[in-house]
Structures are given as C-alpha cells and as structure tokens.
Amino acid sequence: MSPCGAKYTRVFNITARLAPAFATQSGIFAMAEAKIAILFVCLGNICRSPMAEGLARMRFDQAGIAAEIDSAGIGNWHEGEPADRRAVNASWKVLVDLSALRARQIQNSDFERFEYIVAMDNDNVTALEGLAGTEHVAKISRLLDFTNLADRQITDPYYGGHDGFDQVVARLDIGIAGLIRHIKEKN
Ligand code: 4NP
C-alpha cells in the first residue's frame, strides 16, 4: 500500500478548513470544503517537484490539512514519464512512494487553479513570472522562502549522484514544514 497515495486530488480532513454550516428550509448543510491548492514546479518534473509533491502529500496528511497537491515542469521534455529512479529511491527512504506520478508541463490553467505556485530555484521563478498573468504573479514563490534559511535555492540534482537527491529530500522537508506553518498561521 502506497504511503502517499494517488497522484491527483485527495481530500484530507481538517476542521479549520470547514466552512460554517448554514440552515435552509430543508435542514442544515455544511458548505463545500475549501481546499488549499498547491503546485510544486521545477524544470523537468522528474526530480525535485515530484519529490516535493510526494513528501508534501505525506506531511500535509500528517498535519491534518486538506490540500490539493500537484507538480509540474517548466519544460515538456519528460511529459508522461515517471520520476527519475534516483528521486524514487531517495523518496522511498523516507517512506514516500512516487511510483504513481507522471511528469507534465505547467499549463496556463494552473495559474487559476492553484493558490500557491511553489518553485525550486530562481530560474523556475523567472520562467513562471514570464508565464503568469500579472494577477497571478503574487502566487509564485520558492519553497525555501517559507523558511529562514539563507540559501533559498533547491538546485537541480539531475546531473549529480545519489547523495544530491538525499540532500534535496532534506531541504524539501524543511521547506514543506515552513509552508505548513505559514498555512496554519494564515488560516
Ligand atoms: P528537475 O530536474 O527539474 O528537478 O526535474 C531536471 C530533470 C531533467 C532535466 C532538467 C532538470 N532535463 O534537462 O532533462
């Protein structure tokens, strides 16, 4: 059984995200739950952002926060491919299963759909700012902007060895903890 579940939308329970119930002639209904929607973005969507997606699904689940979590790449070179084997292995060491994930390129509709567009490095941010309409630019950040680390970049491990992927997992985890803290404070 996968510890982090399927790629697409999962609804986790959190009372803080429940809209208030309201009364009508036919009874009391809870309004639809407003989920936080987060898109992690890197260059190829086979290393950093799928690792972020898988780890965030687990951490948000553990934190009890309802979230729609997805990932995408700036480029389309790896469209439809599974995550890089080294990313799969490094993630599995922290009990995150990336086997169901497939790469996809970011689409214009993603800027409407997601509340947080979370990039890995400065190049991703520059590319995203060029794609986003002005009304959506404020949604773009780097994951490590949610931390107090001096170095806010999660650099591409693609051309390195296995150690680089383990280091990416560790930095992602710090960033995701910061993102969860930020969301809790905001809600
Ligand atoms: P990612 O790593 O952006 O973390 O998925 C990369 C994977 C592949 C390529 C670049 C970056 N590539 O050029 O094929």
Boltz pocket constraint, residues with backbone or C-beta under 6 A from the ligand:
constraints:
  - pocket:
      binder: B
      contacts: [[A, 42], [A, 43], [A, 44], [A, 45], [A, 46], [A, 47], [A, 48], [A, 49], [A, 77], [A, 156], [A, 157], [A, 158]]
      max_distance: 6.0
